[in-house]
Amino acid sequence: MNKKIEELCNRQIEREGYSSNLYLAMASWAENNGYPGFASWLYSQSEEEKEHMLKFIRYINERGGKAQIPAFKKPPADFKNIKDLFNEVLKHEKFITASINEIFDATLSEKDYSTSNFLQWFLAEQVEEEASVHNIIDKLNMMPANNIYPLDKEIMTLRSKK
């Protein structure tokens, strides 16, 4: 495996693992603040991010590289409100999208077409992730701050169907 690509993929392992921990911390906050539906959504997101991390680990190792398992920075644990939390989720997803795009660009420069192909799934996944968060934010923006309960219930129902 090309060393430059291996380094970028190892960096992505850290970013995906941090994402998992971030969503876990957010889920705990939501659960402690009376939002079981949002908590369920965030717990599921945490699991998905862990799966993404594992995909990178396995891919690096399968290609003859050496996956590095890093320590993860402690994520924030307090949020002003549920809208603020989801704005942070969107900001983070955009960061992850930019990171995946950076790796993809490097694979093209390095002519690593196998890794380019591997990243196609992540590129599509990020479009879906950002759209999902935008949808939640749009709904939050339409509701009065004191009446988010119906949306919390709807989110819980959506996650159980996934």
C-alpha positions as CSV (number, residue, x, y, z in Angstrom):
1,M,0.0,0.0,0.0
2,N,1.2,3.5,-0.9
3,K,2.6,5.1,2.3
4,K,0.9,8.5,1.7
5,I,-2.4,6.8,1.3
6,E,-1.8,4.5,4.3
7,E,-1.1,7.6,6.4
8,L,-4.3,9.3,5.3
9,C,-6.3,6.2,5.9
10,N,-4.8,5.8,9.4
11,R,-5.7,9.4,10.1
12,Q,-9.3,8.5,9.0
13,I,-9.3,5.6,11.5
14,E,-8.8,8.3,14.2
15,R,-11.5,10.5,12.8
16,E,-14.1,7.7,12.5
17,G,-13.3,6.5,16.0
18,Y,-13.6,10.1,17.4
19,S,-16.9,10.4,15.5
20,S,-18.2,7.3,17.2
21,N,-17.2,8.7,20.6
22,L,-18.6,12.1,19.8
23,Y,-22.0,10.6,18.9
24,L,-21.9,8.4,22.0
25,A,-21.4,11.5,24.2
26,M,-24.2,13.3,22.3
27,A,-26.5,10.4,22.8
28,S,-25.8,10.3,26.5
29,W,-26.5,14.1,26.7
30,A,-29.8,13.6,24.8
31,E,-30.9,10.7,26.9
32,N,-30.1,12.7,30.1
33,N,-32.1,15.7,28.8
34,G,-35.3,13.8,28.0
35,Y,-34.8,13.1,24.3
36,P,-34.9,9.3,24.0
37,G,-35.6,9.4,20.2
38,F,-32.7,11.6,19.5
39,A,-30.5,9.6,21.8
40,S,-31.5,6.4,19.9
41,W,-30.6,8.1,16.6
42,L,-27.2,9.2,18.0
43,Y,-26.5,5.8,19.5
44,S,-27.1,4.3,16.1
45,Q,-24.8,6.9,14.5
46,S,-22.1,6.0,17.0
47,E,-22.3,2.3,16.0
48,E,-22.2,3.3,12.3
49,E,-19.0,5.4,12.8
50,K,-17.4,2.5,14.7
51,E,-18.2,0.3,11.6
52,H,-16.6,2.9,9.4
53,M,-13.5,2.8,11.5
54,L,-13.3,-1.0,11.3
55,K,-13.7,-0.8,7.5
56,F,-10.6,1.4,7.3
57,I,-8.7,-0.9,9.7
58,R,-9.5,-4.0,7.7
59,Y,-8.8,-2.3,4.3
60,I,-5.4,-1.1,5.4
61,N,-4.4,-4.5,6.7
62,E,-5.8,-6.3,3.6
63,R,-3.7,-4.1,1.4
64,G,-0.5,-4.9,3.2
65,G,-0.4,-1.8,5.3
66,K,-0.4,-1.5,9.0
67,A,-3.5,0.0,10.6
68,Q,-2.8,2.2,13.6
69,I,-5.2,2.2,16.5
70,P,-4.9,5.7,18.1
71,A,-6.1,7.2,21.3
72,F,-9.2,9.4,20.9
73,K,-9.6,12.9,22.1
74,K,-12.4,13.3,24.6
75,P,-15.5,14.7,22.9
76,P,-17.6,17.5,24.4
77,A,-20.3,16.3,26.7
78,D,-22.6,19.4,27.2
79,F,-24.7,21.2,24.6
80,K,-26.8,24.3,24.8
81,N,-29.9,22.6,23.4
82,I,-30.9,19.9,20.9
83,K,-30.7,22.3,17.9
84,D,-27.2,23.3,18.9
85,L,-26.3,19.6,19.2
86,F,-27.5,18.8,15.7
87,N,-25.8,21.9,14.2
88,E,-22.6,20.4,15.7
89,V,-23.4,17.0,14.1
90,L,-23.8,18.7,10.7
91,K,-20.5,20.6,11.2
92,H,-18.8,17.3,12.1
93,E,-20.2,15.4,9.1
94,K,-19.0,18.1,6.8
95,F,-15.5,17.8,8.3
96,I,-15.6,14.0,7.7
97,T,-16.8,14.6,4.1
98,A,-13.9,16.9,3.5
99,S,-11.5,14.3,5.0
100,I,-12.8,11.5,2.8
101,N,-12.6,13.9,-0.2
102,E,-9.0,14.6,0.6
103,I,-8.1,10.9,0.7
104,F,-10.0,10.4,-2.6
105,D,-8.0,13.2,-4.2
106,A,-4.8,11.7,-3.0
107,T,-5.7,8.3,-4.4
108,L,-6.2,9.9,-7.8
109,S,-2.8,11.7,-7.6
110,E,-1.1,8.5,-6.5
111,K,-3.0,6.4,-9.0
112,D,-4.2,4.1,-6.3
113,Y,-7.4,3.0,-8.0
114,S,-8.2,0.2,-5.6
115,T,-8.4,2.7,-2.7
116,S,-10.4,5.1,-4.9
117,N,-12.8,2.3,-5.5
118,F,-12.9,1.5,-1.7
119,L,-13.7,5.1,-1.0
120,Q,-16.7,5.3,-3.3
121,W,-18.9,3.7,-0.6
122,F,-17.8,6.4,1.9
123,L,-18.4,9.2,-0.6
124,A,-22.0,8.0,-1.1
125,E,-22.4,7.5,2.7
126,Q,-21.4,11.0,3.5
127,V,-24.1,12.4,1.1
128,E,-26.7,10.3,2.9
129,E,-25.3,11.3,6.4
130,E,-25.4,15.1,5.6
131,A,-28.9,14.9,4.1
132,S,-30.2,13.0,7.1
133,V,-28.8,15.6,9.5
134,H,-30.1,18.5,7.3
135,N,-33.6,16.9,7.4
136,I,-33.5,16.8,11.2
137,I,-32.3,20.4,11.5
138,D,-35.0,21.5,9.1
139,K,-37.7,19.8,11.2
140,L,-36.2,21.3,14.4
141,N,-36.3,24.7,12.9
142,M,-40.0,24.4,12.1
143,M,-40.9,23.4,15.6
144,P,-41.2,25.7,18.6
145,A,-38.4,25.0,21.1
146,N,-40.9,23.9,23.7
147,N,-42.6,21.3,21.5
148,I,-39.9,19.0,20.2
149,Y,-41.4,15.9,21.7
150,P,-43.3,14.8,18.6
151,L,-40.1,15.0,16.5
152,D,-38.3,13.1,19.2
153,K,-40.9,10.3,18.9
154,E,-40.7,10.4,15.1
155,I,-36.9,10.0,15.1
156,M,-37.1,7.0,17.5
157,T,-39.6,5.4,15.1
158,L,-37.4,6.1,12.1
159,R,-34.3,4.6,13.7
160,S,-36.1,1.4,14.7
161,K,-37.0,0.8,11.1
162,K,-33.4,1.1,9.8
